[in-house]
Amino acid sequence: MSTVAAEKNNNKGNTLALVKKDTVDVVAARIRQLQERKELYLPVNYSAENAMKAAWLALQEVVDKNNKPALEVCTRGSIANALLKMVIQGLNPAKNQCYFTVFGNKLVLMRSYFGSIHVAKSVDENIEDIVADVVYEGDEFEFEKVRGKTRITKHKQKLENIEKNKIKAAYATVIFKNGDEYSVIMTLDEIKESWKQSLMRPIDEKGNIRAGTTHDKFTAEMCKKTVINRICKPIINSSDDSNIVARYAKQTDTDIVEAEVEEEIAENANQELIDVDIDYEVVDEDRESNEEPTEDIKPVEKQLIQQQKPQASKQQNMFEGPGF
């Protein structure tokens, strides 16, 4: 290995060590303090230490849309906040319950539908399980409405019906420990409308699923994911804010919506600058963003000391986040 390459690897290792010290180590210490104060009770079978190790390994592979490492472009405060929300919700990326996405210079925690099921069961201990399935053309499918609740009464399926181009709908069902249950049904058109909200743009202008996208390759699974998140959302949102898991789960959903809105605004602004041909000098208002980040871990400290006040942002309410 050349001297230059060795020095480069050494610098990279030092940078990672500093980021880890300012994020992972600090969050781990705060989690311990929360537990000591009896403000946070993690599930018996959940290891915050193992989850943090898995997250740190996963973060080293995360890149932004320009293929730059998340640990280089994201502020340390946003990294710490994402890790904090992960642990408080009892999530682990090694179990496919969550993952991390970069929006601008912010790292955002994203729950998978496994994670949404986990959180829903955490905030409502009466839930036994949450399941989902897809309805295909030719299936025998019936449901009824009882006091505004949907109940699936019949679903018989034949093997030859299971083709992605025959999907008609999908449903998710919450099963309670006392035997009660209720479901949410979404037609394929409703599911596509939900997917249109995604910045991944899996739906084209004609309303068709774009070929080659994840939604095209795994249509049935993505449909299940959408209805599961749809049924979990009101369970989480209707829970008491005194429940720290519920509070941080709601904040995670808010973070995603805000980050997507900011990303879309930034993209539209860039497009406008490219399209407009005006003969004057444009002042770079974002040049400070190229400087070394100065954000510390204070957002985490504030979140742990007091409940976050809801931000009076109009952007936050522009649309509900996609249901997946």
Summary of the structure (lengths in Angstrom):
residues: 324
radius of gyration: 22.1
end to end distance: 45.1
largest distance: 73.2
contacts: 893
relative contact order: 0.12
helix: 49%
strand: 18%
